[in-house]
């Protein structure tokens, strides 16, 4: 699995930036995506996909240990929907 450091190396090579600067740009980019999605906006990146918040409704689930039904409250989920271009790679 690649992290920001591993992504920064090829970005630095392609852009002529230092690896440190490439890491800063990638981090700032990801932070801005999270900030926009948290404020209620969807972020669409052409050729990649859409980042958004969705509400998962409250539901009942079974506790596997006791077998009793429990209620799970509603929650907001951060989701990514890949574009058709990369979905079937």
C-alpha positions in Angstrom: 0.0 0.0 0.0 1.4 3.4 -0.9 1.3 6.3 1.4 1.9 10.0 0.9 5.6 9.6 0.9 5.5 7.0 -1.8 3.1 9.1 -3.9 5.3 12.2 -3.5 8.3 10.6 -5.3 6.7 10.2 -8.7 4.9 13.5 -8.3 8.2 15.2 -7.5 9.8 13.7 -10.6 6.9 14.7 -12.9 6.6 18.2 -11.6 10.2 19.2 -10.8 9.2 19.9 -7.2 11.2 18.6 -4.2 9.8 15.5 -2.5 9.1 17.6 0.6 7.1 20.2 -1.5 5.2 17.4 -3.3 4.2 15.9 0.1 3.0 19.3 1.2 0.9 19.7 -2.0 -0.6 16.2 -1.7 -1.4 16.8 2.0 -3.0 20.2 1.3 -5.0 18.7 -1.6 -6.4 15.8 0.6 -7.1 18.2 3.5 -9.1 20.4 1.2 -11.1 17.5 -0.1 -12.0 16.5 3.4 -12.8 20.1 4.4 -15.2 20.5 1.4 -16.9 17.2 2.0 -17.4 18.0 5.7 -19.0 21.3 4.8 -21.6 19.4 2.8 -20.2 19.7 -0.7 -19.5 16.8 -3.1 -16.0 16.9 -4.7 -15.9 15.6 -8.2 -12.5 14.9 -9.8 -12.9 14.1 -13.5 -11.5 10.7 -14.3 -11.2 9.7 -10.7 -14.6 9.9 -9.0 -16.8 11.7 -6.4 -16.1 12.2 -2.7 -19.2 12.9 -0.6 -21.0 12.5 2.7 -24.0 10.2 2.9 -26.3 9.5 5.8 -26.7 5.9 6.9 -30.1 5.5 8.4 -30.7 4.2 11.9 -31.2 0.4 11.8 -31.6 -2.7 14.0 -28.8 -5.2 14.1 -28.2 -8.5 16.0 -25.4 -8.7 18.6 -23.4 -11.8 17.5 -22.5 -12.6 21.2 -25.9 -12.4 22.8 -28.2 -12.7 19.8 -30.2 -9.7 21.0 -31.4 -7.0 18.6 -29.8 -3.6 19.1 -30.5 -0.2 17.5 -27.6 1.5 15.7 -28.1 5.3 15.4 -27.9 7.3 12.2 -24.5 8.3 11.1 -22.7 10.3 8.3 -20.3 8.3 6.2 -17.5 9.6 4.0 -17.8 7.8 0.7 -16.0 7.6 -2.6 -17.7 6.6 -5.8 -15.1 5.8 -8.5 -15.6 7.0 -12.1 -16.4 4.5 -14.8 -12.9 5.1 -16.2 -11.2 3.5 -13.2 -14.0 1.3 -11.8 -13.1 -1.6 -14.0 -9.3 -1.4 -14.2 
